[in-house]
């Protein structure tokens, strides 16, 4: 799956873009922009792959992506089967959407710092009622009032405490906006795993998606990710298990099998290797 440069097609009568998506599932491919993006999840849950990180996402989440930050949302199959519609609100804007020098104004110092950090991707862990209302209002407010609404979002997010935000990626992605960069051979593999982690994942299938023979693929994957494919699959499964332990009232053995593990003791060992806790201890400590 190639990372796609999606240009921000700004309307002629606006300095920014607002999009509202309501569909069976989120359809955007693994992509990045030459601009900034707020994404608010109104309804839906699944996996979010951004930069070099994998997270669970759910309704109420708010994200800010900077220039060149690659990202991809995929709804869990359980959500798609539920018949509910995924719903998101996206606000996009270029760095100079208020003119080239507006960041130099002292009132925008915190916003400038926020947008610089956004190259790593930011998850607002506690958006609060005000931010949610501002995002929900964005598609309905035109003209100057809409621009003021965006400025209020930027001001509110830039004023949040560190405890209310989390950096998504461990590496900067400023160079990702180059359209001449080599395609990452692993992008298709990531999508294959994210969409099918509950099933059997094979090196043979993954290698074919990377257009490599199996032995070369295994070496390449380990060199690029510091994990074997099996270790990466387990990481995705454990990420899903964390979501189930926190959000669903099901037994640990059922969580094990829902995540694609076929053996409870192996699941317990892998969960502890990733999180430092057994599933039981994790639920007891973090999911009260």
C-alpha positions in Angstrom: 0.0 0.0 0.0 1.8 3.1 -1.2 1.6 6.2 0.9 -0.4 8.6 -1.3 0.1 12.4 -1.4 -3.5 13.8 -1.1 -3.4 17.5 -2.0 -5.6 19.8 0.0 -8.1 21.0 -2.6 -9.1 24.3 -0.9 -12.4 25.9 -2.1 -11.9 29.2 -3.8 -14.0 31.0 -1.2 -12.3 29.6 1.9 -8.8 29.5 3.5 -9.3 26.0 4.9 -11.2 22.7 4.2 -13.9 21.0 6.2 -15.0 17.5 5.3 -17.6 15.3 7.0 -17.5 11.5 6.2 -20.4 9.2 7.0 -20.0 5.7 5.5 -19.9 2.0 6.2 -16.2 2.4 7.0 -13.5 4.9 6.7 -12.2 4.7 3.1 -9.1 7.0 3.0 -5.9 5.1 2.0 -2.6 5.3 3.8 -1.8 8.9 3.0 -0.2 12.2 3.9 -0.6 15.9 3.1 1.4 19.1 2.5 -0.7 20.7 5.2 -2.3 20.1 8.6 -5.3 18.1 9.6 -7.6 17.7 12.6 -9.6 14.5 12.6 -12.4 14.0 15.0 -14.0 10.5 15.3 -17.7 11.0 15.9 -18.6 7.3 15.6 -16.6 4.2 14.9 -13.7 2.2 16.3 -10.8 0.2 15.0 -7.0 0.5 14.4 -5.0 3.7 13.6 -1.6 3.4 12.0 0.3 6.7 12.0 4.0 7.4 11.5 5.6 4.4 13.2 2.9 3.7 15.8 -0.2 1.6 16.0 -3.1 2.6 18.3 -6.8 1.8 18.9 -9.2 4.5 18.0 -12.8 5.1 19.1 -15.6 7.6 19.1 -14.6 10.9 20.8 -10.9 10.7 19.7 -9.3 13.9 18.3 -6.1 13.9 16.3 -3.8 16.6 14.8 -1.5 15.6 11.9 1.3 17.8 10.6 2.9 18.2 7.2 3.9 14.8 5.7 2.6 12.7 8.6 1.3 9.4 7.1 -1.9 8.0 8.7 -4.6 5.4 8.1 -7.8 4.5 10.0 -9.4 1.1 9.5 -12.6 0.1 11.2 -12.7 -3.2 13.1 -14.7 -5.8 11.2 -17.0 -6.1 14.2 -18.0 -2.4 13.7 -18.6 -2.9 10.0 -20.8 -5.9 10.7 -22.8 -4.0 13.3 -24.4 -2.0 10.5 -23.6 1.4 12.1 -22.1 4.1 10.0 -18.6 5.4 10.6 -18.6 9.2 11.1 -15.7 11.6 11.1 -15.1 15.3 10.8 -11.9 16.6 9.2 -10.5 20.1 9.1 -7.4 20.7 6.8 -5.4 23.8 6.3 -2.0 24.9 4.8 0.8 26.4 6.9 0.1 29.8 5.5 -3.7 29.7 5.5 -3.7 33.1 7.3 -0.8 34.6 5.4 2.9 33.8 5.5 3.8 35.9 8.5 0.9 35.3 10.9 3.0 32.8 12.9 5.4 35.6 13.8 2.8 37.4 15.8 3.3 36.9 19.6 -0.3 35.8 20.0 0.4 32.7 17.8 3.5 31.5 19.7 1.7 28.5 21.3 0.0 27.6 18.0 3.4 27.7 16.2 4.8 25.3 18.8 1.8 23.1 18.5 2.0 22.8 14.7 5.8 22.2 14.8 5.1 19.2 17.1 2.3 18.0 14.9 4.9 16.6 12.4 5.1 13.7 14.9 1.3 13.4 15.1 -0.7 14.4 18.2 -3.6 12.6 19.9 -5.7 14.8 22.1 -6.4 12.3 24.9 -9.0 14.4 26.7 -10.7 16.7 24.2 -13.4 17.9 26.6 -16.8 19.2 25.8 -15.7 22.5 24.3 -13.4 21.0 21.7 -15.9 18.4 20.7 -18.6 21.1 20.2 -16.2 23.1 18.1 -15.3 20.2 15.9 -19.0 19.2 15.5 -19.9 22.8 14.6 -17.2 23.0 11.9 -19.2 21.6 8.9 -22.2 23.9 9.7 -20.4 27.2 10.1 -19.5 29.1 6.9 -17.3 32.1 6.1 -15.7 34.2 8.8 -17.5 32.4 11.7 -16.0 29.1 10.4 -12.5 30.6 10.4 -13.0 31.9 13.9 -14.2 28.4 14.9 -10.9 26.9 13.6 -8.9 29.5 15.4 -10.7 28.6 18.6 -9.8 25.0 18.0 -6.2 25.8 17.5 -6.1 28.1 20.6 -7.8 25.4 22.8 -5.6 22.6 21.7 -2.4 24.7 22.0 -3.4 25.6 25.6 -4.0 22.0 26.7 -1.8 20.5 29.5 0.8 18.0 28.5 -1.3 15.3 30.3 -4.1 15.9 27.8 -2.1 15.2 24.7 0.1 12.4 23.5 2.8 12.3 20.7 2.0 9.5 18.3 5.2 8.8 16.5 8.7 8.4 17.7 10.3 9.8 14.6 9.8 13.0 12.6 8.3 12.6 9.2 9.1 16.0 7.6 10.7 14.2 4.6 7.6 12.2 3.9 6.1 14.9 1.7 8.7 14.2 -1.1 6.7 12.7 -3.9 10.0 11.3 -5.3 10.8 9.2 -2.3 10.9 5.4 -2.7 7.7 3.5 -2.0 7.8 1.7 1.3 7.6 -2.0 0.3 6.0 -2.7 3.7 2.9 -0.5 3.3 0.9 -3.3 1.7 2.1 -5.7 4.4 0.9 -3.3 7.2 -2.6 -3.1 5.6 -2.7 -6.9 5.2 -1.9 -7.4 8.9 -4.3 -4.7 10.1 -7.2 -6.1 8.1 -6.5 -9.7 8.8 -4.7 -10.0 12.2 -7.5 -12.3 13.6 -6.7 -14.8 10.9 -3.5 -16.7 10.0 -0.9 -14.3 8.7 1.9 -15.9 6.6 5.3 -14.8 5.5 4.5 -16.1 2.0 1.5 -13.8 1.6 3.3 -10.8 3.1 6.3 -11.4 0.9 4.1 -11.4 -2.2 2.6 -8.1 -1.2 6.1 -6.6 -0.9 7.0 -8.1 -4.3 9.9 -10.1 -2.7 10.8 -13.7 -2.2 10.1 -15.0 1.3 13.7 -15.1 2.7 14.6 -11.7 1.4 11.3 -10.3 2.8 12.0 -11.7 6.3 15.4 -10.1 6.3 14.0 -6.8 5.0 11.1 -6.7 7.4 13.3 -7.4 10.4 15.8 -4.7 9.3 13.1 -2.1 8.8 10.9 -2.8 11.9 13.3 -4.5 14.4 10.6 -7.2 14.6 9.9 -10.4 12.8 6.5 -10.6 11.0 5.2 -12.9 13.7 6.3 -10.4 16.4 4.6 -7.5 14.6 1.3 -9.5 14.2 1.4 -10.3 17.9 1.9 -6.6 18.6 -1.2 -5.8 16.5 -3.2 -8.5 18.3 -2.1 -7.3 21.8 -3.1 -3.7 20.8 -6.6 -5.1 20.0 -6.6 -7.1 23.2 -6.0 -3.8 25.2 -9.0 -2.3 23.5 -11.2 -5.3 24.3 -10.1 -5.5 27.9 -10.9 -1.8 28.4 -14.1 -1.6 26.4 -15.8 -5.0 26.4 -17.2 -7.1 29.2 -15.8 -10.5 28.0 -13.6 -13.1 29.7 -9.8 -13.1 29.1 -10.0 -16.4 27.3 -12.6 -14.9 24.9 -10.3 -11.9 24.4 -7.5 -14.2 23.6 -9.4 -15.9 20.8 -11.1 -12.7 19.5 -7.6 -11.3 18.9 -6.4 -14.3 16.8 -4.5 -16.2 19.5 -5.2 -19.9 19.6 -3.6 -20.6 23.0 -4.4 -18.8 26.3 -1.0 -19.4 27.9 0.8 -18.1 24.8 -1.5 -15.1 24.8 -0.7 -14.4 28.4 3.1 -14.5 27.7 2.8 -12.2 24.7 0.6 -9.8 26.5 3.1 -9.5 29.3 6.0 -9.1 26.9 4.3 -6.1 25.3 2.6 -4.4 28.3 4.6 -5.6 31.3 1.4 -7.0 32.8 -0.7 -10.1 32.4 -4.2 -9.5 30.9 -5.8 -10.0 34.3 -3.4 -7.6 36.1 -3.8 -5.0 33.2 -7.6 -5.1 33.5 -7.5 -4.8 37.2 -5.1 -1.9 37.2 -6.0 0.1 34.1 -9.6 -0.8 33.3 -11.5 0.0 36.5 
